[in-house]
Amino acid sequence: MKNNKGFTFVELLVVIALLSIVLILTISQVQRVNNNSKIKLCKNKLSLIEESLNLYLDNNRDLFSNSGLCEEELVSNICYTSVLKIAEQGIIDYDKNKNIINPVNNKILNDYKVKIIYDSGNDKFSSEIQKENETVSDKNYDTICG
């Protein structure tokens, strides 16, 4: 008489194959969620930089000048600065080693331009972060954060 208390080799292979498929699907889903959370973190970080700058300028209007934050001549209530200069003023915190880092691709955001606009009619500041070497602002930060 045969003793049939164990699994056959074919049954073990089928179970291993099924577990491998489940594992592959799970890993890809975890990577997708991880990437989406990094993109959301990046967008929130850029939005926070803009909002922090706007609030800070509302209370420190003297920084909206060529001797303050503006790196270029102030033209029709618009000036440009960099993310690094905003951090140097203490408006935002550095991530590490005096750098502001994009959490999606770990690129340094220090040289990204920030367009600051003063609306004299509403007496409010607004700002827009622009990608390196570009003059078009990215309202949803899609080109910066991926």
Stockholm file with secondary structure:
# STOCKHOLM 1.0

chainA/1-146         MKNNKGFTFVELLVVIALLSIVLILTISQVQRVNNNSKIKLCKNKLSLIEESLNLYLDNNRDLFSNSGLCEEELVSNICYTSVLKIAEQGIIDYDKNKNIINPVNNKILNDYKVKIIYDSGNDKFSSEIQKENETVSDKNYDTICG
#=GR chainA/1-146 SS CCCCCSCCHHHHHHHHHHHHHHHHHHHHHHHHHHHHHHHHHHHHHHHHHHHHHHHHHHHCGGGSSTTTTCSSCCBTTEEEEEHHHHHHTTSSCCSBTTBCBCTTTCCBCTTCEEEEEEETTTTEEEEEEECTTCCSBCTTCHHHHC
#=GC SS_cons         CCCCCSCCHHHHHHHHHHHHHHHHHHHHHHHHHHHHHHHHHHHHHHHHHHHHHHHHHHHCGGGSSTTTTCSSCCBTTEEEEEHHHHHHTTSSCCSBTTBCBCTTTCCBCTTCEEEEEEETTTTEEEEEEECTTCCSBCTTCHHHHC
//
